[in-house]
Amino acid sequence: MLQKKKQPKPKSVALSLMRDLLGSAAEKLHMFEKVRAAGGFANEHPADLAKAEKMLREFVAMEKGS
């Protein structure tokens, strides 16, 4: 019997931006907001965008606490 190959989950552009962009969390959040306002995430799932924004905001809060 043939087994199905696992299809990798498509990577979220927003999460990739957070991971690969250099700089502080505040800078990443600012860039995320600029790209989002310009419509750069038009093809992204809204839940993925909300998750990415929430994580960035949490990272910013952690940086401020340090």
Secondary structure, DSSP 8 states (H G I E B T S, - for coil): ------------HHHHHHHH--S-HHHHHHHHHHHHHTTTTTTS-HHHHHHHHHHHHHHHHHHHH-
